[in-house]
Amino acid sequence: MLKASAAVIKIPTFSIPTLSSFHRQAHSTPLSSSSSSSSSSLIVSNFKSGSPFQRLLLLPKMSTSFHSSTEPRPIPPLSAAYGDKTPLPEAPAKVLRRILDSPGVHQGPACFDALSAQLVERAGFQYCFTSGFSISAARLGMPDVGLISYGEMLDQGRQITQAVSIPVIGDGDNGYGNAMNVKRTVKDFIRAGFAGIILEDQVSPKACGHTRGRKVVSREEAVMRIKAAIDARKETGSDIVIVARTDSRQAVSFDESLWRSRAFASAGADVLFIDALSSREEMKAFCEIAPSVPKMANMLEGGGKTPILNPIELEDVGYKIVVYPLSLIGVSIRAMQDALRAIKGGRIPSPGSMPTFEEIKETLGFNSYYEEEKRYATSKGQVSWQRASSNTYSIQQRAQDASQQRGQNSQDPVVEVITPDAYYGPDGSKVPFAGIWSRTLRIKITGRDGIDKLDVRIPAGFLEGITNIVPALGGVNIKELLDDAAEELGGKLLIDFNDAMGDRIQVFLE
């Protein structure tokens, strides 16, 4: 026989928005610095004749494209760190093509994840590209020797393109197989939001462009890869920019790399790229072939095979775009090593070596998130997690308050809790669990810093409410613990453990 009294409890619901539910939008206006013809000519003249130190001083400090044209070009606003709602006026490929058609040489640092891509954009660059070398290092901790898979590169690239509003050129390696694989790669890169794709003529497994062991496929197969990429573009109705790369300079000869570049241009490639050219003379000769097709330079920082030239020199040679594949991953490695040495020595990284916590939050978009979150604020009758975690409260008392306010907040979810005075099993015996309904569970969470984060009391019989408040308790057989403690008087510690975040979680029976 069951004798019961009913209490109505309005249970607060907690909704956590996922970052994937918010998509960035793109700006289409190219970014550039402009100057008068007289000042530009003076800079170029002094640059060519000055000392190395004078040349360094003459370089523009925040320009991402260098040109001597007098035509001004507008600078687009930087996208918000979070929740930019600017309508997408053009496809990323169209924006990239406008950059290629604009005067000057354009810089594009390599990114390897969403955060590094956002930093490139917020620094004012017009575009960026994904470095297979850096992605392999960041995602796998492995060298760029063909170990990273097509799926991993595509997944990383999709996260990058969704994080920024500037065009992104993707590293398509060797297309991951024959011409049919190349078509699939191009189509999926288009779906992932890339503005361009770099395709090379290496065999599988491939190797990093400035390391040993590179081999290339035959001329015919190399050209067919580019034709397959162009066919894939046509079949999807896309305008993705095809960057044709050859590694034959090191694998075969310089003359072979020139022949292949001409063949790629004839096949319809949008940009030509010979990796690991070994002199300024070779770079100049490369830029003189197929004059109507833009050329890409790769400035491998830290000691590659290609001479490191500044943007003005690269424009003078004949390049249109220049990429920097190792800057961000390289300084990240060094900074992390320095920080780890400090921590191991019993210190923390010096204040000057890292941003403040407030600056980190601003960079990641916390403030923008909070502003946008206000648009979806719920009614005052609902209790947020922050309030619940900072105040000790009793759900029994809240049940009484909620019962009085039902008419005011009829849209809130209602859970009816039946509280029996006694419960008897099928054989007529009293079940030990019956006494628990008059008891209270106290749930306490203490942070790693020793500060109380949560202190909540709920009816002991309302087991489902526990995991609503503390998900970490999911899977714990609290019913069995309550059965064992049903006849005990006074308080008893039922659960005491540290969760994955290092917080101490305790559950008491009172």
Buried (B, 14 or more C-beta within 10 A) or exposed (E): EEEEEEBBBBBBEEEEEEEEEBEBBBBBBBBBBBBEEEEBEEBBEEBEEBEEEEBEEBEEEEBBBBBBBEEEBEBBEBBBBBBBEBEEEBBBBBBBBBBBEBBBBBBBBBBBBBBBBBBBBBEBBBBBBBBBBBBBBBBEEEBBBBEBEBEBBBEBBBBBBBBBBBBBBBBBBBBBBBBEBBBBBBBBBBEBBBBBBBBBBBBBEBBBBBBEEBBBBEBEEBBBBBBBBBBBBEEBEBBBBBBBBBBBBBBBEBEBBBBBBBBBBEBBBBBBBBBBBBEEEBBEBBBEBBEEBBBBBBBBBEEBBBBBBBBBBBBBBBBBBBBBBBBBBBEBEEEEEBBEEBEEEEEEBEEEEBEEEEEEBBBBBBBBBEEBEEEEEEEEBBBEEEEBBEEEBBBBEBBEEBBEEEEEBEEBEBBEBEBBEEBEEEEEEEBBBBBBBEBBBBBBBBBEEEEEBBBBBBBBBBBEBBBBBBEBBEEBEBEEBBBEBBEEEEEBEBBEEEEEEEBBBBBBBE
